């Protein structure tokens, strides 16, 4: 189990580094990516009823991560690991 956590931590750190490099090179691209991902999050909840809670945590993850952050939230929700409304 610990190896999965370590591999996940390395993957998250790599994605954050990649996002920082993109942000430094082209801030308009990260802004557009974030706005599109937030819009898709709202549409997925409205149309498909995924049940992902819209709160400050999910919006920040999607805003900072963009499409990759949105996919991570959807994956965690479908695997019932995180973002479950109790």
N, C-alpha and C positions, 0 to 999 in steps of 0.2 A: 504494500500500500504506500509506503514511503517513497518508493521510486516514482509512482504516478504523481505524487505531490511535487517532487523535485523536478520531474520533467515538465509538469504544468507551470511551475514557477519560472523555469528557464524559458519556456515558450512565451509566457506573459512578458517577461523582461525583454525578450527579443522583439516582440510586437511593439512594446512601448518605445524601444530604441528606434525601430523602423518608423513609427509615427512621428517621433521627434525629428528625425532626419527629413521626413516629408514636410513637416511644419516649417522647419528652418528654410527649406528650399522654396516652398511655394505655399504661403499661408492661405491663399484663396482656394486651393485644392482641398485642404483640410476643412475649411469652412463649408464648402459645397458638399463634401462627403458627409459631414456631420448633419447638415440640414436635411439631406436626402434620407439618411439613416433614421433620424428622429421622425420624419414624416412616414417612413415605412413602418416604424414601430407603432405609431398611432393607427395606421391603416390595418396592420395585421391584427391588432387587438379589436378594432371595430368590425372588420369583415369576417375574420376567421375565429375570433373569440379565443385567442391563445391563453388568455388569463394572466398575462405578464403584468404585474403591478406597475403603474406609472407613478414613480416617486423620484426623489432627488437622486438616488443611487442609480437607478436604471437610466435616467436621462443623462447623468454624468458619464456613465460607461459608454452609452451610445454616442454622446457628443464628442468624447475624447477618442473613442475607438472607431467611430464611423461604422461602416458596413461590417467590419471585422468584429467590433464590439457587439453589434446587433446579432450577428450570427452566433457569437459566444453566449449571449443571453438566451437566444432561442434554443440552442443546444442544451444548455443547463436546465432550461424549463422543461424541454421534452424528455430529458433523462431524469427529471424529478429530483435534481440535485440542489437547485437553487431557484429563487424567484417564484416560490410557491405561496399562494395566498392561503392563509389558515383561517 
